[in-house]
Amino acid sequence: MTREQAAILRLVLVCAAWAIGQLLALGVPLPGADFVIPAAFAAGVYIVTEGLARPRSSPDAKYWRGRRLDDDERGPRRWN
């Protein structure tokens, strides 16, 4: 999954959580519940889906974002 696809999926999930929160807030007679409950649901989904498109680290990874991983501490260190 690319970062763009993950961002769109995350947006759809947050919107769905907002809609579910709106439905649940219909039965709550408290003032402000029509905003607070959906916002809490959306924020929760946003936090849970934070690492959706992050690469998983594997022990045999040699490249990340097109650059070679230097696990070797013997040679000179590069800044780039």
C-alpha positions in Angstrom: 0.0 0.0 0.0 1.4 3.4 -1.0 1.4 6.4 1.3 -1.3 8.1 -0.9 -3.6 5.0 -0.7 -3.1 4.8 3.0 -3.9 8.5 3.4 -7.1 8.1 1.4 -8.1 5.0 3.4 -7.4 6.8 6.7 -9.6 9.7 5.6 -12.4 7.4 4.7 -12.1 5.6 8.0 -12.1 8.9 9.9 -15.2 10.1 8.0 -17.0 6.8 8.7 -16.2 7.1 12.4 -17.6 10.7 12.4 -20.8 9.4 10.7 -21.1 6.6 13.3 -20.6 9.1 16.1 -23.3 11.3 14.6 -25.7 8.4 14.6 -24.9 7.6 18.2 -25.2 11.2 19.3 -28.8 11.4 18.1 -30.0 9.5 21.2 -27.9 11.6 23.7 -29.9 14.6 25.1 -26.8 16.5 26.3 -26.0 19.9 24.8 -22.9 19.7 22.6 -23.1 15.9 22.2 -23.8 16.3 18.5 -20.2 17.5 18.1 -18.2 16.0 20.9 -19.1 12.3 20.4 -18.4 12.3 16.6 -15.2 14.2 17.2 -14.1 11.7 19.8 -14.8 8.8 17.5 -12.9 10.5 14.6 -9.9 11.4 16.8 -9.8 7.8 18.1 -9.7 6.3 14.6 -7.1 8.9 13.5 -4.8 7.9 16.4 -5.4 4.1 15.8 -4.5 4.4 12.1 -1.4 6.5 12.6 1.1 3.9 11.4 -1.0 2.6 8.5 1.6 3.3 5.7 4.8 3.1 7.6 7.3 0.5 6.4 7.7 -2.5 8.6 11.2 -3.2 9.6 12.6 -6.5 8.7 15.9 -8.0 9.6 16.9 -8.5 5.9 16.1 -4.9 4.8 18.9 -3.5 2.7 17.1 -0.4 1.2 14.6 2.1 2.5 13.2 5.0 0.4 15.8 4.1 -2.3 18.8 4.5 0.0 21.0 1.7 1.3 20.9 1.1 5.0 24.4 1.2 6.5 24.4 -1.2 9.3 28.2 -1.4 9.2 30.0 0.9 11.7 33.4 0.1 10.3 33.5 2.6 7.5 33.3 6.4 7.5 29.9 7.7 8.4 28.0 9.6 5.7 25.6 12.5 6.5 23.4 12.0 3.5 
